[in-house]
Amino acid sequence: MKNIIITGTSRGIGYELALQFANAGHQVLAISRKVPQAFIENQNISCLAVDISEEGNLQKVDDFIANTWHKADVLIHNAGALIHKPFTQITSQEFEYIYKVNVFGVAALNRVVLPYMKSGAHVITISSMGGVQGTVKFAGLSAYSSSKGAVITLSELLAEEYKEAGIAFNVLALGAVNTEMLQEAFPGYEAPLSAADMANYIYDFALTGNKYFNGKVLEVSSSTP
């Protein structure tokens, strides 16, 4: 059984992932601003109410690993922020917040967790098809999609930097999944995959994908958007 850290667990894919890992017997550290009641009642899930956009809050994560687990096997960067506005209407504060969650938060949490990872560990960043070069882009998502492109490059660089340590970094660029975030961007659109469907895929990839991939971007999409 492994120690799994997941961000963005209050809803959607992150919520489903935390339950899947816990129900399979793994130990889960669920990080989100809100703590679901179902997690409190699950003996395999530890919860931290943390806003990853504020780097100072991540000391709670460091303290937990140092005092409780002492090591981490899998880190899944699932938390994300989205704003859907024409480019000229997005304020600098809004643009910065998207990057604080989607990029800077990912980098900061990596800095906290990596000292507790050993050879065979796996870091997975959940990106978007909108962040992949050459894919279809959508108006109004300039902040979100560009931030998702940034974490792709960051993961590729960290894969190179940590390959001698045996720590793998991979990116899953997701297509349309029927989550609240999708509805915020495309109201009324019904995606063919549910959050639970995508969580099934990510669950397996988190545990075994690092045997076959490192520094790779896998496009996981059955539809556009």
C-alpha positions, 0 to 999 in steps of 0.5 A: 500500500502506498502513501498518496497525496492528492490536491483539489479533493473537495469535488470532481475527479479529486474527490473520486480519486481520494475515495478510490485509493482509500477504499483500495487500502492506500493511505491518502492525504487529501488537500483542498480548501473544503473537507468533504464529510465522507473523508472525515469518516474514512480511516484511510484518508487524512485531510488538510484544509489548505489553499495551495495558492498561498505557499505559506499554507503548505507548511501544514503538508510538510509537518504532516509528512514529517510527523506521520508518514515520513515518505510519499509515494505518489503526488497528484496535482489535481487542483485547478482554478479556471476563469472564462472571460475575454482576455481584455476583461481579465484583471491582472489579479485574476490572471495572477490567481489562476497561475498561483493555483495552477502553476506556482502552487504545483511548483511549491508543493513539489518543493515540499514533497520531493524531499520525502520521495524515493526511487519509484515515486511518481508525480502526476500533474493534471493538465488540459488539452487546452494547454497542449501545443497544436490542439483546439483552443477556446476563446475566454480561456487564455489564463487557464489554458496558458497556465496548463501549458506552463505546468506541462513544461515544468513537469518535463523539466523536473523529469530531467532533473530527477531522473537519476533519483528515480522519481518520475514526472508525467502529465495527463492532459485531459479532454472533456470530463463532466465536472463542475469546472467544465460546466463553469467553462461550457455551461450546458455541455455534457461530456461523455466521461464522468469524474468517476470514469476519469478517476479510474484511469488516473488511479491506474496510471498513478500506480503503474504509469511511471514504469512506462513513462517519464517526462511525458504528456499523455492526451486523455481525451475522447471529445472536444471540448 
